[in-house]
Amino acid sequence: MMIYTSTEVQKQFSTLLKKALSEGQVMFRTKDGQVFVIRPETPAKKSPFEVRSIKLPITRMDILEAIHESRARYS
């Protein structure tokens, strides 16, 4: 794996980000000798229960009334 300098990272940042995506990571060394790694973060898995909400013009009382009606119908 090639280790870039901090100057190269500053000049070619977007190119190195693409390289990190394709190769998994990119390493660079600062002027004081420290080595850093740029690595893409893996996206968190979404829960199957995570659904988008929708806005409906109904009230809490409308919902309770529908529940009472359905319970009366099947009791």
N, C-alpha and C positions, 0 to 999 in steps of 0.2 A: 504494500500500500504506500502510496506517495504521501509525503508530509509537506504541506504547503507552508509558505511564510505568511505572516499576518498582512504583509503588503500585497501579496498575491490574492489573498482572501478579499481585501478591500477593493481591488481592481476587478475581480471576477466573481463577485458574490453570487449573482444569479446563476452563473454557470456551475459554480461549485455546489449550490443547492440542488440543481438538477442532477449533478453527479452523485450527491449523497442519496438522492431518491433511487437512482439506478443501481448504485453499488452498496448501499446500506449505511455508509458513513464516510466522512472526509475528515482527515486530521490536519491540524496546522500548528505551527510553533511560533510563539511570540518572540519578540526581540530579547526578552530576558530568559528564554529557554523553556518556558512552560508550554506543555502540549495540550491542546484542546481537541475535542471531537464534535463535529456537527453531524447529528443523526436525526432522521425524520422520526417523529413520534407516531406510534401506531394508534389509529383511532380507537376510542373505547367502543366496545360492542354495545349496541342499543338494546334495551329491554323490549321484548315483544309487546309489553303492555304500554309502551310509550307511543301514544297516538296523539295526533293533532286535535285540538279542541275546535268546536264549531260554535258560533254564536247563533242562538235561536231566540225568538221573541216569546219565550215562555217563562212563567214565574214558578216559584217554589210551590205555590198553591196548585198550579196546573199539574205539576208532577205528582203531588200528593193525591190529587183528585183522580188522576189516571191510575195510580196504584190501588186506590180504594175500589174503583170500578172493576179493575181486573180481578181483584181478590173476591169481590162480590159475585162476579160472573163464574168463577171456578170453585166456589165454596159449596 
